[in-house]
Amino acid sequence: MQETKKCTKCGEVKLLEEFSKNRKSKDNLMYECKLCRGVTSKQYLRTIEGFFADVFNSQTSNSKERGHPLQDFTKRELITYAMEHLHFIGYWYNYVDSDYDPNLRPSFDRLDNDKPYTLGNIQILAWGEHCKKSGEEKMDGRDLRICKAVVGTHKETRKVVNFHSLGDAEKQTGVNRSNISNCCKKKRKRDGKGYYYTSQSAGGYIWKFKEYYERLK
C-alpha cells in the first residue's frame, strides 16, 4: 500500500509524491501539497511584499550571474523608493486592475546594463515595455550583453573601422548584418556552379570579429 499524507491546506489525503521535499520537517516533506503551495506562492507574489521579495531576489541573482556588485540598497529601501514614485503606484494598480496581466507587471530596469543595480541606475517600466525596450536594443546592437564587436577593413583604402555590434555596423555602413556575420564566421556559400566558397568581405569591407582581429595583430 502506498504511503499518504494529509495536506494542511486543503485537508485532502494525498500520495507522498504530491508533496515537495522539506529537510526541516520530520518526514522531510512540506506540510502543504504541491498544488496548494503553487496557489499560495502565486497569491503571495501578488502582494506588495511578495512582489518586492521576488524583484529583489531576481536582482541579486542577475548581479551574481554577471559578476556585478550586489545592490547598494535593501529590499525595504527599494520599497520606499518605489512608493515615493507615483508612476510605480500607477503601474501597480494597472497591474492589479488587469487581473495581474504579466505584461503590465511593474519592472525595475537598469538604465545602464553595464553597471550594477543602484537606486540611481534603475527606471520603472511595465514588463511589456521592458521587453519592447530590450528587443529594440538587441535589434539596434545596443545590448552589449549579447553583442559582439566587429572590425571592418576597407578593401581599397585599408581604413579600419570599429563597431560595437553587427547592428551598429549595419546602421553606419549600410551593409546587411547577416552578410557581415557570415564573413566573420567564415560561413561557406555555394556559387551558381555548385562550388563552395568562403567570403570574408561584404559592402567593400573585410570583416572580422574584434576579438579575432586583435589576435592577428
C-alpha positions in Angstrom: 0.0 0.0 0.0 1.3 3.4 -1.0 2.1 5.9 1.8 0.0 9.0 2.1 -0.1 12.3 3.9 -2.8 14.9 4.7 -2.3 18.4 3.3 -2.7 21.1 6.0 -4.1 23.5 3.4 -6.8 21.6 1.6 -7.2 18.8 4.1 -7.0 16.1 1.4 -5.1 12.9 1.9 -2.6 12.5 -0.9 0.3 10.4 -2.0 3.7 11.4 -0.7 4.9 12.2 -4.3 2.4 15.1 -4.3 4.4 16.9 -1.6 7.7 18.7 -2.2 10.8 18.0 -0.1 11.5 19.8 3.1 14.6 18.9 5.1 13.3 20.8 8.2 10.2 18.7 8.7 10.2 15.3 10.5 9.1 13.4 7.4 11.3 15.5 5.0 8.2 16.7 3.2 6.3 20.1 3.0 3.1 20.4 5.1 1.1 21.6 2.1 0.7 19.6 -1.1 2.4 20.9 -4.4 -1.0 22.1 -5.7 -1.8 24.2 -2.6 1.8 25.5 -2.4 1.5 26.7 -6.0 -1.6 28.6 -5.2 -0.2 30.1 -2.1 3.0 31.1 -3.8 1.0 32.8 -6.6 -1.1 34.7 -4.1 2.0 35.8 -2.2 3.6 37.2 -5.4 0.5 39.3 -6.0 1.1 41.1 -2.7 3.4 44.2 -2.4 5.7 42.3 0.0 5.8 39.2 -2.2 6.3 41.3 -5.4 9.3 43.1 -4.0 10.8 40.0 -2.5 10.7 38.4 -6.0 12.1 41.6 -7.6 14.9 41.9 -5.1 15.9 38.2 -5.3 15.9 38.4 -9.1 18.2 41.5 -9.0 20.6 39.6 -6.6 20.6 36.5 -8.9 21.3 38.6 -12.0 24.1 40.5 -10.3 25.8 37.3 -9.3 25.5 35.8 -12.8 27.0 38.9 -14.5 29.8 39.3 -11.9 28.4 42.7 -10.8 28.4 44.0 -7.2 25.2 43.4 -5.3 22.6 46.1 -4.9 23.6 49.0 -2.8 20.1 49.1 -1.3 18.0 46.8 0.9 14.6 45.4 0.0 13.0 47.8 2.4 14.8 50.8 0.7 13.7 49.6 -2.7 10.0 49.5 -1.5 10.4 53.1 0.0 12.0 54.3 -3.3 9.1 52.8 -5.4 6.3 54.1 -3.2 7.7 57.6 -3.5 7.3 57.5 -7.2 3.7 58.0 -8.4 4.3 56.2 -11.7 5.1 53.0 -9.8 1.8 53.2 -8.0 0.1 53.8 -11.3 1.8 50.8 -12.8 0.9 48.7 -9.8 -2.8 49.5 -9.8 -3.0 48.9 -13.6 -1.4 45.5 -13.0 -4.0 44.7 -10.2 -7.0 46.1 -12.2 -5.9 43.9 -15.2 -6.3 40.8 -13.1 -2.5 40.6 -13.0 -1.7 40.7 -16.7 2.1 39.7 -16.8 2.8 42.4 -19.4 1.5 45.1 -17.0 3.6 43.9 -14.0 6.0 46.6 -12.8 9.6 46.0 -13.7 12.8 47.7 -12.4 15.1 48.1 -15.4 18.7 49.3 -15.3 19.4 52.5 -17.2 22.9 51.2 -18.0 23.2 47.4 -18.3 27.0 47.6 -17.8 26.6 49.0 -14.3 25.2 47.3 -11.1 21.8 47.9 -9.6 21.7 51.2 -7.7 18.7 53.5 -7.0 20.3 55.9 -9.4 20.6 53.3 -12.2 17.0 51.9 -12.3 13.8 53.0 -14.0 10.3 51.7 -13.5 8.5 50.2 -16.5 5.8 47.7 -17.2 7.1 44.3 -18.1 5.7 44.6 -21.7 7.6 48.0 -22.0 10.8 46.4 -20.7 10.6 43.5 -23.2 10.0 46.0 -26.1 12.9 48.2 -25.0 15.1 45.1 -24.7 14.1 43.9 -28.1 14.9 47.2 -29.7 18.3 47.3 -28.0 19.1 43.9 -29.4 18.0 44.8 -32.9 19.9 48.1 -32.9 23.0 46.4 -31.4 22.9 48.4 -28.2 22.6 45.5 -25.8 26.3 44.8 -25.1 25.5 41.8 -23.1 24.8 39.8 -26.2 26.6 41.8 -28.9 30.0 41.0 -30.4 32.2 43.8 -31.6 33.3 43.7 -35.2 36.1 45.3 -37.3 35.9 46.3 -40.9 38.9 46.9 -43.2 38.1 48.8 -46.4 39.4 46.8 -49.3 40.7 49.8 -51.2 41.8 52.4 -48.6 42.7 49.8 -45.9 41.0 52.1 -43.4 40.0 50.2 -40.3 36.6 50.9 -38.7 35.4 49.5 -35.3 31.8 48.8 -34.4 30.4 47.5 -31.0 28.0 45.1 -32.7 26.7 43.8 -36.0 23.7 46.1 -35.7 25.9 49.1 -35.2 28.0 48.1 -38.3 24.9 47.7 -40.4 23.5 51.1 -39.2 26.7 53.0 -40.0 27.8 51.3 -43.3 24.5 50.1 -44.8 25.9 46.6 -45.1 23.4 43.8 -44.1 24.3 42.4 -40.7 23.7 38.9 -41.9 26.4 39.3 -44.6 28.8 40.8 -42.0 28.1 37.9 -39.7 28.7 35.3 -42.4 32.1 36.9 -43.2 33.1 36.9 -39.5 32.1 33.3 -39.1 33.7 32.3 -42.4 30.4 30.7 -43.4 30.6 28.6 -46.6 28.4 29.5 -49.5 27.6 27.8 -52.8 28.0 29.6 -56.1 25.9 29.2 -59.2 28.0 26.2 -60.4 27.6 24.4 -57.1 31.1 25.1 -55.8 31.5 26.1 -52.2 33.5 29.2 -51.2 34.1 31.4 -48.1 33.7 35.1 -48.4 35.4 37.4 -45.9 34.2 40.7 -47.4 30.8 42.4 -47.9 30.0 46.0 -48.9 33.6 46.8 -49.7 34.9 45.8 -46.2 36.8 42.7 -44.9 35.0 41.7 -41.7 36.3 40.1 -38.6 35.1 39.7 -35.0 37.2 42.2 -33.0 38.5 39.5 -30.6 39.8 37.5 -33.6 41.2 40.7 -35.3 43.1 41.6 -32.1 44.8 38.2 -32.0 46.0 38.6 -35.6 47.7 42.0 -34.9 
